[in-house]
Amino acid sequence: MKKIMIGFFVFVILAFSLQFVKVNEFDFLDGYNKILIVTEDELQNQRLLAQNGNNYYYEINDIDSLKEYDYIGVNFYFDKTNLSKLLASFSNIYRGKVVGTYDIYYGYSVNFKDSVKVDGKKVNVQIVRTENEIIVGFPLILTGY
């Protein structure tokens, strides 16, 4: 009986501690056209799109392959018709300033582990609707728009 109780307590402690492990999960995003990641390291077997200082920019074809890389930012590109659907995917989104013809939104997603401060608020997702597409960046759009 003692072994069962000890095993139960070990299981409860492990299950409880796993709740606090933060991982990046993007399975709730679908319908994207492409994915770009920004890394601080060169990636083998990936085509380098650009380099800016110590940052490297790569296009990734498969959302599942994101787990293989240590990236500092990731962008998803969508058709511009998906804005309301994308905004509904997040529970905490607010509209930022309009810059020219760009609609900019910020928010926080439990699906991404890192965050930054924007206008005094903790954010880890930025959404920009341009004339041609929608870019969703975690923690921000690091590639420009």
C-alpha positions, 0 to 999 in steps of 0.5 A: 500500500505504501508503494502505491501511495508513494507512486501516486504522490510522485505522479501528482507532483510531476503532473502539477510541475508540468503545468508550469513548463512553458512551450511554444504551441501554434496548432491553433493557427491554421491556413497560413501561407508560410512561416518565417523564423528568426534565429541567432544561429545559422541552421544547417540544411535550411535556406538562409533568406537574409541575415541582419546583424546576428539574426538569421531569417529562414522560411520553414515549411512545416509547423511541426518542424518549429520544435526542432529549432531554437528561435527568437521569433516566428512569423505566420503569413495569412491571406488578408481575408482571415483577420477576424478569424485570427483575432478570435483565436486569441483571448487578449488582443487590443488594437494598436496604432494605425501606421499608414495603411497597416492595422496593428494589434497586440496581445498575449497568448498562453501558447508562446513562452516569451514576452516583451513590454509594449506601451507598458503592457506584457505582449507576446503576439503582434498582428499586422494587416497589410494591403496584401496579407496578415502577419502574426508574429511571436513575440513581435514581427521581427522581419518588418512589414 
